[in-house]
Amino acid sequence: MTPCGDREAGDSFPMRIRIMILATILASAFISAPVRASEPLYESRLLRLAEILGSIHFLRTLCGEEGNSWRAEMEKLLETEAPDAERRARLVGRFNRGYRAFDGVYSVCTSSATAAIERYMKEGEELSREIATRFGN
């Protein structure tokens, strides 16, 4: 990996996290919970995942990744969840909070920014796996 977080050609870690996020999205589409005013059991984890996506979006862009793939992952999550306006605002707010958490800290890609990317990628993968396995059936 280069100092700015670019991946070597054979490194599949970004693809693994995308697959896990997709699995979470698909699992959440099939979660059967009674209709009620309270939030789903996985809500706190989903909010954290939204925050992680925001952080990764900022950091990966800072470190040279082009495009909006992490924002697109968040949009897919929102499409799948189809939240009401209040819940959507919470999810989007957490994504933005994750983005802003690093916006004020880093103006250039550094080794600590790259380390933060790695930590957040790992945490996002673990959260995605947990949501899919615990709440997907």
Sequence and secondary structure as in RCSB ss.txt:
>XXXX:A:sequence
MTPCGDREAGDSFPMRIRIMILATILASAFISAPVRASEPLYESRLLRLAEILGSIHFLRTLCGEEGNSWRAEME
KLLETEAPDAERRARLVGRFNRGYRAFDGVYSVCTSSATAAIERYMKEGEELSREIATRFGN
>XXXX:A:secstr
  TT    TT  HHHHHHHHHHHHHHHHHH      SS  TTHHHHHHHHHHHHHHHHHHHHTT  S HHHHHHH
HHHHHH   HHHHHHHHHHHHHHHHHHHTT SS  HHHHHHHHHHHHHHHHHHHHHHHHH  
